[in-house]
Structure formats: C-alpha cells, structure tokens
C-alpha cells in the first residue's frame, strides 16, 4: 500500500459514522449509539544501496462504546455505557495495591 493510499484509507476511516451509530427506534424513543474512536498510523519510504525505492505504512483504528443519546418526547438524554471489564480490572488492581500496602506495613512492625 502506498503512502497516499494509506492516507486516503485513514481519512475515510475517521468519519462521524465511526463515532455515532445508525439511529434506531425502541419503545417510542430514538437511540443514537456513540463510541470513542482512536486511530494511529505511520509510514515512510527510502532507497537501498542499489537505488531501489520503496514506501509503506500502516494504520490502526480502535473503537469503544461510550453510551447513547436517547431522544424521547422532544427531550434528549445521555445514557453512558458501563464497561464492566474495566470496572472489574480497576477494582482488582485497587485491592491488590491495598493488600500490598497492608502486607508491607505489617512486615515493618
């Protein structure tokens, strides 16, 4: 993939359609899902000792749900998404740090 093709692909990928999903209706309300989208890329080119030229690159795009806008009776509300995996990971790490600090304090005495 050439560098210009990589840039075209990146530009086409980073659109509002990646952030906001297609609206749908449920129980008389319109729901518009939303996500956090991040992208990164890189590329370059060069020449070897025989004078052959080349270029290349790469691009990555990640998305995580963050919530949804709910439109009902003319009012818009935000409903955040709960990332259970992240909540559990932070809780476990927090308890591990507390356990380590307690153990350290007990050993000092």
C-alpha positions as CSV (number, residue, x, y, z in Angstrom):
1,X,0.0,0.0,0.0
2,X,1.5,3.4,-1.0
3,X,1.6,6.2,1.5
4,X,-1.1,8.2,-0.4
5,X,-3.4,5.1,-0.3
6,X,-2.7,4.8,3.4
7,X,-3.7,8.5,4.0
8,X,-6.8,8.0,1.9
9,X,-7.8,5.0,3.9
10,X,-7.2,6.8,7.2
11,X,-9.2,9.8,6.1
12,X,-12.1,7.6,5.0
13,X,-12.0,5.6,8.3
14,X,-12.1,8.6,10.6
15,X,-15.6,9.9,9.9
16,X,-18.5,10.8,12.1
17,X,-20.1,7.4,11.1
18,X,-17.5,5.7,13.2
19,X,-18.4,7.8,16.3
20,X,-22.2,7.8,16.0
21,X,-24.0,4.6,15.0
22,X,-27.2,4.4,13.0
23,X,-30.2,5.7,15.0
24,X,-32.9,3.2,15.8
25,X,-36.2,3.3,17.5
26,X,-37.2,1.4,20.6
27,X,-40.3,1.9,22.8
28,X,-41.1,5.2,21.2
29,X,-37.6,6.6,21.6
30,X,-34.8,7.2,19.1
31,X,-31.5,5.8,20.3
32,X,-28.2,7.0,18.8
33,X,-25.2,4.9,19.9
34,X,-21.9,6.7,20.4
35,X,-18.3,5.4,20.6
36,X,-14.8,6.7,21.3
37,X,-12.7,6.2,18.2
38,X,-8.9,6.4,18.1
39,X,-6.6,5.9,15.2
40,X,-2.8,5.9,14.6
41,X,-0.7,5.4,11.6
42,X,2.8,5.8,10.2
43,X,4.7,5.4,7.1
44,X,7.8,6.2,5.2
45,X,9.9,5.4,2.3
46,X,13.5,5.1,1.2
47,X,16.2,3.8,-1.1
48,X,18.5,0.9,-0.7
49,X,22.2,0.7,-1.7
50,X,21.2,-0.5,-5.2
51,X,18.9,2.5,-5.8
52,X,15.6,0.7,-5.4
53,X,12.9,2.8,-3.9
54,X,10.0,1.7,-1.7
55,X,7.5,3.1,0.7
56,X,4.9,1.7,3.0
57,X,3.0,2.2,6.2
58,X,0.2,1.0,8.4
59,X,-2.9,2.2,10.2
60,X,-4.9,1.0,13.2
61,X,-8.4,2.1,14.3
62,X,-10.0,1.2,17.6
63,X,-13.5,2.0,19.0
64,X,-15.1,1.5,22.4
65,X,-18.8,2.2,23.1
66,X,-19.3,5.1,25.5
67,X,-23.1,5.4,25.6
68,X,-26.1,6.6,23.6
69,X,-28.2,9.6,23.2
70,X,-31.9,8.9,23.7
71,X,-34.5,11.2,22.1
72,X,-38.0,10.9,23.5
73,X,-40.9,13.4,23.5
74,X,-38.5,16.1,22.3
75,X,-36.0,15.7,25.2
76,X,-32.5,14.4,24.7
77,X,-30.8,12.4,27.5
78,X,-27.3,10.8,27.6
79,X,-27.1,7.1,28.8
80,X,-23.4,6.2,29.5
81,X,-22.2,2.7,28.7
82,X,-20.7,0.8,31.6
83,X,-17.5,-1.1,30.7
84,X,-17.8,-3.9,33.2
85,X,-14.4,-5.4,32.3
86,X,-12.7,-2.0,33.0
87,X,-14.5,-1.6,36.3
88,X,-13.5,-5.1,37.5
89,X,-9.9,-4.6,36.4
90,X,-9.6,-1.3,38.3
91,X,-11.2,-2.9,41.4
92,X,-8.9,-5.9,41.4
93,X,-5.8,-3.7,40.9
94,X,-7.0,-1.4,43.7
95,X,-7.4,-4.3,46.1
96,X,-4.0,-5.7,45.1
97,X,-2.4,-2.4,45.9
98,X,-4.2,-2.2,49.2
99,X,-3.1,-5.8,50.1
100,X,0.5,-5.0,49.1
101,X,0.5,-1.8,51.3
102,X,-1.0,-3.7,54.3
103,X,1.5,-6.5,53.9
104,X,4.3,-4.1,53.7
105,X,3.1,-2.2,56.8
106,X,2.7,-5.4,58.8
107,X,6.2,-6.6,57.9
108,X,7.8,-3.3,59.0
109,X,6.4,-3.9,62.5
